[in-house]
Structure formats: C-alpha cells, structure tokens
C-alpha cells in the first residue's frame, strides 16, 4: 500500500482531498476513530498565515478543500455574529454562517425561534446594535418573531432533529421567513444555528430564501461540527470508490520496516505502507494524552526506533505540564501557548516517509485553517516523496 493517513479532522481531510484530487494511481488507507476537536467547530476560522506570502498553489489547494467541506474563503475577512451578542471578524467561515461584512446600511432581521437562542433575541439585537462596527456600517438589527412558524412538537426538538425538519423543502419556515423580511423591510436574515446538517442541505435551504440568510456561530458540538463530519464522510465515500480502504480504528503502533512502515491498529490488524501522514490531533482531539507512568504529555500511539538511538519521530514536551492534581494538568505557568508547544517536530523523522499535519505539530497555533493548510502541505510532500503515482 502506498500511504496511510491517520486522523479524521481538518488536517487529515485536507490531506485526503489533495491526494484524491491529484488524479494518480496512489492508493492507501484512511483511518480515524472518535470525535476530534474539528467536530467541535463553531463555524468561524482564524488563520494568521492567510496573507500575501502564501504561495498561489497552496492558496488554490486550500480553497479546493474549503469548497469540499462547505467553508468560504474570501479576499477580505468576514464579520459574523456570535450567540453571545458579539460581531467578530474572522478569516473564513462555514457557508451557513451569515457574513455581515457586505451588508452596508442594511436592516438585518434576527429571527426569534424561542429557546433556540442562548440569550433572548431582544437582548441579542440590542447587543448587536451597540457594536461599534455595526454603527460604522449603518447596520440595524431588528427582531423577527418566528416561534409561531414551528409546531408545538418542533419547539422542543433537539437541534439536529429540528434541522432535519426545517431543511425540508415543504416546511413553512421558508415562506414565513420571506414574508416576515418583506414586511419588516429587512435585506438579510440571521437565524440561530438550527438549519442544515450538511453543506448541501444548508445550500438548498438558502436558495429557497429570497435574500441573504445565514446563522450565528454554533455552540461547541453543534451543527457546524456536524456539517464538517458529513462533508468528511462524503469524501471518505469518494475515497472508497477510488479503491482506498477506510477504517474506524485507532493507530496503536508505528514501526519502521524495509521499504516503509508497519502500522498496528486497535482492532489487531496490521498494514504495510510506503508513507504515513500523522494527523492525530492535539489535546482536545485526543491525539496528545497523559503518559500515566511519568505524568507527561505524550502521543496517543507508540512508535519504534528507526535505529540504535534514533527515535522515529522527534517529540517535544515540557516538564511544567506534569500532572498537578487528579483533575488534569497545571497550565498556570505556560498557558495555552505552552500547551501548543507540545507535539511532534514537523518534518523531523529518522526515516523518510513520515509526514505530520494538524494539531499534533509542536509550536503551531491550534487553528482550523492552520491545520487544514498543514494538511495540504503534507499531501504535497507525500506526492513528491512517492513520485505522485501514475496519472490516470
């Protein structure tokens, strides 16, 4: 087998999108198990590296990945609304999140669906209207009463089940939203995060609304994370159709061998490959765990030596993050930036063919777009290392 990709988050999905788009004969396996930090996304993405210094090829590949997972990358930063009443500037967004930046001198209807808001719609409208940025853009937010658009049963449904209802083409919410916006003179509508369980489902809903419509950022573990999962699963189905193996297992051990590596999985099976891309995640995603013996942060899998005194991978940790109590680690000294220092040294391996991407890289900001960009770059290195395969 040519390559093993480990992980199910932004980085691994970016790796797979690039490898599958290369139109080569390369074949391999993609494995992941459990929910990672990527599935906790709010729908907003920051990336300090998205500037003029980013090579055009990398920007193009990142844009291709964004299209697959339903993100919007624009030349100028977007402005999005939070569930806490703030209007944030972000580098990129889930396409289901309303971009307020183009809406100069507009009236925006904030749809009141009752308990779907963490705060009341009236409080959110007051908070948004007090924003210095909203005032500079002459934006006005008003409440649109929409609770009556839901049935008594729907008002008590969990977010996912309500999303499945609202995105149905014959649900009255679409016509009611169009009529309410027209009556109030609104040129855009802002919904709570309760529509669209996939990028395609949201797009179909938005097309039935006759004006710009979108949602606030999602809560942790909400629909934005689910939309990413759905997009990733569609990509995995494409990979299977092209002859790739896709497993729901964890990597337990990686061992160098002649011509590549042997990977052992949590279900007991093993796989030989010429190259491996590790996108195992950081602390939030479970890719960095506590070593019970020494109380240190360590990778979630074992790796053998490439030779005498030559660890296969360079692991970087810090002594101050030893266990402070039964509740976890003492981060009072180093803070979040200190935790970001933990991980593998990017591109540092005793044997060629190991590539690292995402939150398991040491000294890299734990940001979604940064992880995705590192995945694109890792895929390019894999293609170069394996010769790109033979074009189909």
C-alpha beads as a LAMMPS data file, in Angstrom:
LAMMPS data file: protein, C-alpha beads

392 atoms
391 bonds

1 atom types
1 bond types

-500.0 500.0 xlo xhi
-500.0 500.0 ylo yhi
-500.0 500.0 zlo zhi

Masses

1 110.0

Atoms # bond

1 1 1 0.000 0.000 0.000
2 1 1 1.272 3.491 -0.822
3 1 1 0.174 5.708 2.076
4 1 1 -1.649 5.607 5.386
5 1 1 -3.479 8.769 6.530
6 1 1 -4.280 8.846 10.244
7 1 1 -6.936 11.218 11.581
8 1 1 -10.440 12.469 10.855
9 1 1 -10.140 16.210 11.429
10 1 1 -9.427 19.261 9.278
11 1 1 -5.784 18.312 8.635
12 1 1 -6.431 14.700 7.590
13 1 1 -9.421 15.686 5.463
14 1 1 -7.282 18.299 3.697
15 1 1 -4.625 15.637 3.093
16 1 1 -7.189 13.290 1.570
17 1 1 -8.844 15.974 -0.554
18 1 1 -5.469 16.867 -2.071
19 1 1 -4.393 13.250 -2.634
20 1 1 -7.705 12.329 -4.254
21 1 1 -7.628 15.400 -6.495
22 1 1 -4.133 14.562 -7.743
23 1 1 -5.593 12.019 -10.219
24 1 1 -2.851 9.485 -9.579
25 1 1 -2.724 5.742 -9.054
26 1 1 -1.649 6.175 -5.427
27 1 1 -3.737 4.006 -3.117
28 1 1 -3.808 3.702 0.617
29 1 1 -5.883 3.677 3.774
30 1 1 -7.566 6.409 5.793
31 1 1 -8.280 5.707 9.444
32 1 1 -9.845 7.637 12.299
33 1 1 -11.934 6.887 15.356
34 1 1 -13.954 9.050 17.709
35 1 1 -14.746 12.752 17.793
36 1 1 -11.846 15.128 17.412
37 1 1 -11.520 18.858 18.011
38 1 1 -12.528 19.592 14.401
39 1 1 -16.023 18.291 15.128
40 1 1 -16.372 20.919 17.884
41 1 1 -16.071 23.782 15.392
42 1 1 -18.193 26.909 15.819
43 1 1 -18.088 27.690 12.101
44 1 1 -15.520 30.517 12.328
45 1 1 -11.876 30.115 11.368
46 1 1 -8.797 32.199 12.046
47 1 1 -5.519 31.940 10.153
48 1 1 -2.664 34.406 10.616
49 1 1 -0.866 32.711 7.705
50 1 1 -3.523 33.608 5.128
51 1 1 -1.769 36.651 3.708
52 1 1 0.037 37.658 0.564
53 1 1 3.022 35.471 1.437
54 1 1 1.026 32.254 0.961
55 1 1 2.014 30.642 -2.363
56 1 1 -0.707 30.687 -5.004
57 1 1 -0.634 26.885 -5.310
58 1 1 -1.197 26.424 -1.575
59 1 1 -3.977 29.001 -1.566
60 1 1 -5.618 27.229 -4.509
61 1 1 -5.467 23.832 -2.805
62 1 1 -6.776 25.302 0.455
63 1 1 -9.677 26.830 -1.466
64 1 1 -10.414 23.432 -3.035
65 1 1 -10.524 21.861 0.432
66 1 1 -12.775 24.665 1.700
67 1 1 -15.234 24.040 -1.116
68 1 1 -15.440 20.338 -0.236
69 1 1 -16.200 20.975 3.442
70 1 1 -18.507 23.965 2.907
71 1 1 -16.266 26.814 4.019
72 1 1 -15.980 30.267 2.483
73 1 1 -12.570 31.864 1.927
74 1 1 -12.813 35.477 0.788
75 1 1 -10.109 38.052 -0.076
76 1 1 -11.341 40.182 2.819
77 1 1 -12.175 38.941 6.298
78 1 1 -15.780 38.132 7.126
79 1 1 -17.809 39.572 10.006
80 1 1 -20.001 37.071 11.860
81 1 1 -22.419 37.122 14.789
82 1 1 -21.946 35.043 17.925
83 1 1 -24.532 33.556 20.268
84 1 1 -23.132 35.871 22.953
85 1 1 -24.032 39.125 21.182
86 1 1 -20.665 39.909 19.578
87 1 1 -19.806 40.669 15.945
88 1 1 -16.438 39.046 15.213
89 1 1 -14.003 39.466 12.344
90 1 1 -12.800 36.077 11.070
91 1 1 -10.537 34.807 8.298
92 1 1 -13.056 32.298 6.977
93 1 1 -16.440 30.812 7.859
94 1 1 -18.782 27.928 7.373
95 1 1 -21.028 28.978 4.455
96 1 1 -24.088 28.539 6.706
97 1 1 -22.805 31.410 8.885
98 1 1 -24.022 34.826 7.735
99 1 1 -21.290 37.214 6.578
100 1 1 -22.368 40.682 7.665
101 1 1 -19.404 42.476 6.033
102 1 1 -21.107 43.156 2.654
103 1 1 -24.326 44.441 4.270
104 1 1 -23.720 48.193 4.423
105 1 1 -26.654 50.340 5.581
106 1 1 -28.911 47.306 5.805
107 1 1 -31.621 46.104 8.161
108 1 1 -30.972 42.571 9.419
109 1 1 -33.809 40.501 10.823
110 1 1 -32.813 38.378 13.841
111 1 1 -35.285 35.502 13.852
112 1 1 -36.735 34.675 17.256
113 1 1 -37.269 30.921 17.483
114 1 1 -37.724 30.925 21.236
115 1 1 -35.343 28.737 23.188
116 1 1 -33.085 28.255 20.139
117 1 1 -31.135 31.320 21.298
118 1 1 -28.920 31.047 24.373
119 1 1 -29.910 34.641 25.103
120 1 1 -33.172 36.294 24.133
121 1 1 -33.450 37.604 20.577
122 1 1 -34.267 41.040 22.014
123 1 1 -31.043 41.076 24.042
124 1 1 -29.007 39.949 21.025
125 1 1 -30.495 42.688 18.846
126 1 1 -29.654 45.317 21.467
127 1 1 -26.098 43.979 21.775
128 1 1 -25.505 43.808 18.026
129 1 1 -26.851 47.352 17.564
130 1 1 -24.440 48.644 20.222
131 1 1 -21.448 47.273 18.305
132 1 1 -19.097 49.995 17.105
133 1 1 -18.612 48.053 13.887
134 1 1 -22.380 47.821 13.239
135 1 1 -22.702 51.561 13.792
136 1 1 -19.821 52.240 11.395
137 1 1 -21.604 50.155 8.742
138 1 1 -25.014 51.710 9.480
139 1 1 -26.418 48.253 10.183
140 1 1 -29.682 47.925 12.074
141 1 1 -30.761 44.679 13.711
142 1 1 -34.435 44.024 14.424
143 1 1 -36.334 41.075 15.890
144 1 1 -38.463 38.909 13.606
145 1 1 -40.928 36.834 15.634
146 1 1 -40.739 33.305 14.237
147 1 1 -41.610 30.968 17.078
148 1 1 -45.098 30.543 15.597
149 1 1 -43.506 29.074 12.457
150 1 1 -42.700 25.945 14.475
151 1 1 -45.186 23.357 15.627
152 1 1 -45.535 22.641 19.339
153 1 1 -43.533 19.450 18.827
154 1 1 -40.748 21.203 16.904
155 1 1 -40.232 23.770 19.661
156 1 1 -38.987 21.011 21.932
157 1 1 -36.843 19.091 19.444
158 1 1 -33.039 18.852 19.807
159 1 1 -31.091 20.979 17.325
160 1 1 -30.293 18.137 14.921
161 1 1 -33.860 16.865 14.699
162 1 1 -35.137 20.411 14.216
163 1 1 -32.558 20.955 11.465
164 1 1 -33.826 17.872 9.654
165 1 1 -37.349 19.330 9.794
166 1 1 -36.554 22.906 8.800
167 1 1 -34.446 21.925 5.801
168 1 1 -37.314 20.020 4.205
169 1 1 -38.424 21.836 1.014
170 1 1 -42.080 21.903 2.076
171 1 1 -41.527 23.251 5.594
172 1 1 -43.406 26.577 6.063
173 1 1 -40.401 28.291 7.671
174 1 1 -39.029 29.349 4.272
175 1 1 -42.177 31.101 3.052
176 1 1 -42.748 32.619 6.509
177 1 1 -39.192 33.963 6.615
178 1 1 -39.510 35.537 3.177
179 1 1 -42.826 37.173 4.120
180 1 1 -41.563 38.457 7.503
181 1 1 -38.448 40.009 5.956
182 1 1 -40.504 41.712 3.253
183 1 1 -42.951 43.118 5.808
184 1 1 -40.186 44.427 8.087
185 1 1 -38.081 45.777 5.232
186 1 1 -35.139 43.528 6.045
187 1 1 -32.483 42.864 3.428
188 1 1 -30.926 39.917 5.293
189 1 1 -31.944 37.372 7.928
190 1 1 -29.944 35.947 10.856
191 1 1 -31.023 32.589 12.265
192 1 1 -29.905 30.643 15.317
193 1 1 -27.736 27.592 14.466
194 1 1 -30.622 25.226 13.746
195 1 1 -30.679 24.525 9.985
196 1 1 -28.505 22.365 7.713
197 1 1 -26.981 19.097 8.871
198 1 1 -24.670 19.097 5.825
199 1 1 -23.224 21.753 3.482
200 1 1 -25.594 20.612 0.730
201 1 1 -28.669 20.751 2.962
202 1 1 -27.841 24.295 4.021
203 1 1 -27.207 25.412 0.443
204 1 1 -30.593 24.070 -0.679
205 1 1 -32.320 25.877 2.207
206 1 1 -30.532 29.172 1.479
207 1 1 -31.538 29.025 -2.173
208 1 1 -35.225 28.913 -1.155
209 1 1 -34.850 32.187 0.735
210 1 1 -35.011 35.264 -1.492
211 1 1 -32.408 37.336 0.357
212 1 1 -29.064 36.801 2.131
213 1 1 -29.626 34.411 5.026
214 1 1 -27.308 32.722 7.476
215 1 1 -26.788 31.669 11.038
216 1 1 -24.771 32.766 14.022
217 1 1 -21.768 30.719 15.063
218 1 1 -22.674 27.329 16.519
219 1 1 -22.243 26.209 20.080
220 1 1 -19.489 23.675 20.768
221 1 1 -20.570 20.311 19.393
222 1 1 -23.329 21.905 17.307
223 1 1 -24.353 21.890 13.661
224 1 1 -21.158 23.465 12.305
225 1 1 -19.181 20.473 13.545
226 1 1 -21.805 18.097 12.191
227 1 1 -21.659 19.709 8.745
228 1 1 -17.924 19.098 8.698
229 1 1 -18.466 15.448 9.658
230 1 1 -20.979 15.000 6.849
231 1 1 -18.579 16.525 4.311
232 1 1 -15.719 14.343 5.577
233 1 1 -17.914 11.244 5.313
234 1 1 -18.803 12.125 1.718
235 1 1 -15.091 12.432 0.942
236 1 1 -14.430 9.056 2.566
237 1 1 -17.115 7.513 0.336
238 1 1 -15.323 9.005 -2.673
239 1 1 -12.050 7.533 -1.417
240 1 1 -13.628 4.086 -1.125
241 1 1 -14.939 4.390 -4.675
242 1 1 -11.378 5.047 -5.858
243 1 1 -10.023 1.941 -4.161
244 1 1 -8.926 3.340 -0.796
245 1 1 -9.556 1.485 2.460
246 1 1 -11.344 3.482 5.166
247 1 1 -11.372 2.094 8.716
248 1 1 -12.816 3.264 12.018
249 1 1 -9.837 2.230 14.143
250 1 1 -7.049 3.858 16.121
251 1 1 -3.352 3.689 15.362
252 1 1 -1.622 1.878 18.223
253 1 1 1.951 1.480 16.957
254 1 1 4.068 2.577 14.013
255 1 1 7.197 0.549 13.221
256 1 1 9.811 1.185 10.500
257 1 1 10.493 -1.736 8.182
258 1 1 12.196 -2.326 4.848
259 1 1 10.597 -0.122 2.219
260 1 1 8.339 1.753 4.639
261 1 1 6.352 1.110 7.801
262 1 1 4.074 -1.308 9.565
263 1 1 1.045 0.157 11.339
264 1 1 -0.808 -1.771 14.017
265 1 1 -4.409 -0.795 14.704
266 1 1 -6.691 -1.048 17.726
267 1 1 -8.606 -3.974 16.194
268 1 1 -5.412 -6.043 15.945
269 1 1 -4.872 -5.818 12.194
270 1 1 -1.641 -4.552 10.664
271 1 1 -0.909 -2.687 7.450
272 1 1 2.301 -2.127 5.491
273 1 1 2.730 1.196 3.714
274 1 1 5.432 3.213 1.991
275 1 1 4.475 6.508 3.679
276 1 1 2.308 7.665 6.571
277 1 1 0.677 11.026 7.352
278 1 1 0.022 11.565 11.045
279 1 1 -2.873 13.948 11.742
280 1 1 -3.616 12.509 15.161
281 1 1 -4.684 15.792 16.765
282 1 1 -3.797 17.683 19.890
283 1 1 -5.016 17.576 23.454
284 1 1 -8.631 18.446 22.641
285 1 1 -8.789 15.807 19.924
286 1 1 -7.212 13.030 21.966
287 1 1 -4.024 12.828 19.899
288 1 1 -1.940 14.048 22.839
289 1 1 -2.601 12.215 26.088
290 1 1 -1.209 11.906 29.573
291 1 1 1.501 9.318 29.993
292 1 1 0.385 7.597 33.183
293 1 1 3.870 6.397 34.096
294 1 1 5.638 9.737 34.013
295 1 1 2.706 12.135 34.156
296 1 1 3.850 13.731 30.906
297 1 1 2.001 14.713 27.739
298 1 1 2.681 12.086 25.098
299 1 1 1.371 10.985 21.678
300 1 1 -1.636 8.667 21.647
301 1 1 0.284 5.887 19.859
302 1 1 3.631 4.147 20.189
303 1 1 6.424 4.378 17.636
304 1 1 9.520 2.245 17.363
305 1 1 13.101 3.355 16.818
306 1 1 14.462 3.725 13.335
307 1 1 17.821 2.507 14.580
308 1 1 20.037 2.457 17.641
309 1 1 19.499 5.734 19.470
310 1 1 17.269 7.052 16.685
311 1 1 13.640 7.619 17.643
312 1 1 11.422 7.525 14.559
313 1 1 9.851 10.877 15.446
314 1 1 11.003 13.910 17.434
315 1 1 8.564 14.514 20.314
316 1 1 8.611 17.817 22.136
317 1 1 7.065 18.195 25.593
318 1 1 7.658 20.364 28.635
319 1 1 8.269 19.380 32.241
320 1 1 5.955 22.002 33.715
321 1 1 2.892 20.190 32.401
322 1 1 3.226 17.288 34.760
323 1 1 0.018 16.233 36.474
324 1 1 -0.871 18.847 39.076
325 1 1 -3.887 17.047 40.536
326 1 1 -6.450 14.400 39.712
327 1 1 -8.256 16.992 37.570
328 1 1 -5.519 17.295 34.969
329 1 1 -2.533 19.466 34.083
330 1 1 -1.232 22.632 35.662
331 1 1 -1.240 25.184 32.842
332 1 1 -0.882 28.215 35.101
333 1 1 2.753 28.703 34.092
334 1 1 2.732 28.249 30.339
335 1 1 -0.915 28.836 29.495
336 1 1 -2.390 27.872 26.125
337 1 1 0.733 28.880 24.219
338 1 1 2.706 26.492 26.379
339 1 1 0.372 23.647 25.546
340 1 1 0.745 24.463 21.852
341 1 1 4.484 23.840 22.244
342 1 1 3.763 20.154 22.794
343 1 1 3.814 17.825 19.781
344 1 1 5.969 16.394 17.027
345 1 1 8.665 18.355 15.277
346 1 1 7.267 18.982 11.784
347 1 1 9.242 17.188 9.108
348 1 1 11.650 15.697 11.652
349 1 1 11.824 11.905 11.277
350 1 1 14.688 9.436 11.414
351 1 1 13.286 7.565 8.419
352 1 1 11.881 9.219 5.262
353 1 1 8.198 8.779 4.605
354 1 1 6.687 10.133 7.836
355 1 1 4.710 13.368 7.496
356 1 1 2.954 15.391 10.203
357 1 1 -0.059 17.710 9.956
358 1 1 -2.560 19.425 12.219
359 1 1 -2.642 19.907 15.966
360 1 1 -0.025 17.238 16.722
361 1 1 2.673 19.596 15.363
362 1 1 4.665 21.345 18.075
363 1 1 4.729 25.142 18.208
364 1 1 1.791 25.588 15.824
365 1 1 -1.351 27.611 16.630
366 1 1 -4.361 25.332 17.210
367 1 1 -6.473 26.936 14.484
368 1 1 -8.677 25.166 11.949
369 1 1 -7.334 26.844 8.825
370 1 1 -3.746 26.419 10.011
371 1 1 -4.419 22.702 10.477
372 1 1 -6.013 22.445 7.028
373 1 1 -3.119 24.290 5.400
374 1 1 -0.625 21.974 7.084
375 1 1 -2.638 19.061 5.659
376 1 1 -2.388 20.486 2.143
377 1 1 1.362 20.902 2.532
378 1 1 1.788 17.397 3.939
379 1 1 -0.104 15.948 0.967
380 1 1 2.169 17.801 -1.451
381 1 1 5.192 16.283 0.300
382 1 1 3.657 12.808 0.107
383 1 1 3.069 13.199 -3.627
384 1 1 6.654 14.352 -4.112
385 1 1 8.036 11.540 -1.936
386 1 1 6.057 8.819 -3.729
387 1 1 6.526 10.345 -7.148
388 1 1 2.858 11.278 -7.439
389 1 1 1.896 7.846 -8.726
390 1 1 0.962 7.384 -12.364
391 1 1 -1.596 9.792 -13.755
392 1 1 -4.882 8.152 -14.630

Bonds

1 1 1 2
2 1 2 3
3 1 3 4
4 1 4 5
5 1 5 6
6 1 6 7
7 1 7 8
8 1 8 9
9 1 9 10
10 1 10 11
11 1 11 12
12 1 12 13
13 1 13 14
14 1 14 15
15 1 15 16
16 1 16 17
17 1 17 18
18 1 18 19
19 1 19 20
20 1 20 21
21 1 21 22
22 1 22 23
23 1 23 24
24 1 24 25
25 1 25 26
26 1 26 27
27 1 27 28
28 1 28 29
29 1 29 30
30 1 30 31
31 1 31 32
32 1 32 33
33 1 33 34
34 1 34 35
35 1 35 36
36 1 36 37
37 1 37 38
38 1 38 39
39 1 39 40
40 1 40 41
41 1 41 42
42 1 42 43
43 1 43 44
44 1 44 45
45 1 45 46
46 1 46 47
47 1 47 48
48 1 48 49
49 1 49 50
50 1 50 51
51 1 51 52
52 1 52 53
53 1 53 54
54 1 54 55
55 1 55 56
56 1 56 57
57 1 57 58
58 1 58 59
59 1 59 60
60 1 60 61
61 1 61 62
62 1 62 63
63 1 63 64
64 1 64 65
65 1 65 66
66 1 66 67
67 1 67 68
68 1 68 69
69 1 69 70
70 1 70 71
71 1 71 72
72 1 72 73
73 1 73 74
74 1 74 75
75 1 75 76
76 1 76 77
77 1 77 78
78 1 78 79
79 1 79 80
80 1 80 81
81 1 81 82
82 1 82 83
83 1 83 84
84 1 84 85
85 1 85 86
86 1 86 87
87 1 87 88
88 1 88 89
89 1 89 90
90 1 90 91
91 1 91 92
92 1 92 93
93 1 93 94
94 1 94 95
95 1 95 96
96 1 96 97
97 1 97 98
98 1 98 99
99 1 99 100
100 1 100 101
101 1 101 102
102 1 102 103
103 1 103 104
104 1 104 105
105 1 105 106
106 1 106 107
107 1 107 108
108 1 108 109
109 1 109 110
110 1 110 111
111 1 111 112
112 1 112 113
113 1 113 114
114 1 114 115
115 1 115 116
116 1 116 117
117 1 117 118
118 1 118 119
119 1 119 120
120 1 120 121
121 1 121 122
122 1 122 123
123 1 123 124
124 1 124 125
125 1 125 126
126 1 126 127
127 1 127 128
128 1 128 129
129 1 129 130
130 1 130 131
131 1 131 132
132 1 132 133
133 1 133 134
134 1 134 135
135 1 135 136
136 1 136 137
137 1 137 138
138 1 138 139
139 1 139 140
140 1 140 141
141 1 141 142
142 1 142 143
143 1 143 144
144 1 144 145
145 1 145 146
146 1 146 147
147 1 147 148
148 1 148 149
149 1 149 150
150 1 150 151
151 1 151 152
152 1 152 153
153 1 153 154
154 1 154 155
155 1 155 156
156 1 156 157
157 1 157 158
158 1 158 159
159 1 159 160
160 1 160 161
161 1 161 162
162 1 162 163
163 1 163 164
164 1 164 165
165 1 165 166
166 1 166 167
167 1 167 168
168 1 168 169
169 1 169 170
170 1 170 171
171 1 171 172
172 1 172 173
173 1 173 174
174 1 174 175
175 1 175 176
176 1 176 177
177 1 177 178
178 1 178 179
179 1 179 180
180 1 180 181
181 1 181 182
182 1 182 183
183 1 183 184
184 1 184 185
185 1 185 186
186 1 186 187
187 1 187 188
188 1 188 189
189 1 189 190
190 1 190 191
191 1 191 192
192 1 192 193
193 1 193 194
194 1 194 195
195 1 195 196
196 1 196 197
197 1 197 198
198 1 198 199
199 1 199 200
200 1 200 201
201 1 201 202
202 1 202 203
203 1 203 204
204 1 204 205
205 1 205 206
206 1 206 207
207 1 207 208
208 1 208 209
209 1 209 210
210 1 210 211
211 1 211 212
212 1 212 213
213 1 213 214
214 1 214 215
215 1 215 216
216 1 216 217
217 1 217 218
218 1 218 219
219 1 219 220
220 1 220 221
221 1 221 222
222 1 222 223
223 1 223 224
224 1 224 225
225 1 225 226
226 1 226 227
227 1 227 228
228 1 228 229
229 1 229 230
230 1 230 231
231 1 231 232
232 1 232 233
233 1 233 234
234 1 234 235
235 1 235 236
236 1 236 237
237 1 237 238
238 1 238 239
239 1 239 240
240 1 240 241
241 1 241 242
242 1 242 243
243 1 243 244
244 1 244 245
245 1 245 246
246 1 246 247
247 1 247 248
248 1 248 249
249 1 249 250
250 1 250 251
251 1 251 252
252 1 252 253
253 1 253 254
254 1 254 255
255 1 255 256
256 1 256 257
257 1 257 258
258 1 258 259
259 1 259 260
260 1 260 261
261 1 261 262
262 1 262 263
263 1 263 264
264 1 264 265
265 1 265 266
266 1 266 267
267 1 267 268
268 1 268 269
269 1 269 270
270 1 270 271
271 1 271 272
272 1 272 273
273 1 273 274
274 1 274 275
275 1 275 276
276 1 276 277
277 1 277 278
278 1 278 279
279 1 279 280
280 1 280 281
281 1 281 282
282 1 282 283
283 1 283 284
284 1 284 285
285 1 285 286
286 1 286 287
287 1 287 288
288 1 288 289
289 1 289 290
290 1 290 291
291 1 291 292
292 1 292 293
293 1 293 294
294 1 294 295
295 1 295 296
296 1 296 297
297 1 297 298
298 1 298 299
299 1 299 300
300 1 300 301
301 1 301 302
302 1 302 303
303 1 303 304
304 1 304 305
305 1 305 306
306 1 306 307
307 1 307 308
308 1 308 309
309 1 309 310
310 1 310 311
311 1 311 312
312 1 312 313
313 1 313 314
314 1 314 315
315 1 315 316
316 1 316 317
317 1 317 318
318 1 318 319
319 1 319 320
320 1 320 321
321 1 321 322
322 1 322 323
323 1 323 324
324 1 324 325
325 1 325 326
326 1 326 327
327 1 327 328
328 1 328 329
329 1 329 330
330 1 330 331
331 1 331 332
332 1 332 333
333 1 333 334
334 1 334 335
335 1 335 336
336 1 336 337
337 1 337 338
338 1 338 339
339 1 339 340
340 1 340 341
341 1 341 342
342 1 342 343
343 1 343 344
344 1 344 345
345 1 345 346
346 1 346 347
347 1 347 348
348 1 348 349
349 1 349 350
350 1 350 351
351 1 351 352
352 1 352 353
353 1 353 354
354 1 354 355
355 1 355 356
356 1 356 357
357 1 357 358
358 1 358 359
359 1 359 360
360 1 360 361
361 1 361 362
362 1 362 363
363 1 363 364
364 1 364 365
365 1 365 366
366 1 366 367
367 1 367 368
368 1 368 369
369 1 369 370
370 1 370 371
371 1 371 372
372 1 372 373
373 1 373 374
374 1 374 375
375 1 375 376
376 1 376 377
377 1 377 378
378 1 378 379
379 1 379 380
380 1 380 381
381 1 381 382
382 1 382 383
383 1 383 384
384 1 384 385
385 1 385 386
386 1 386 387
387 1 387 388
388 1 388 389
389 1 389 390
390 1 390 391
391 1 391 392
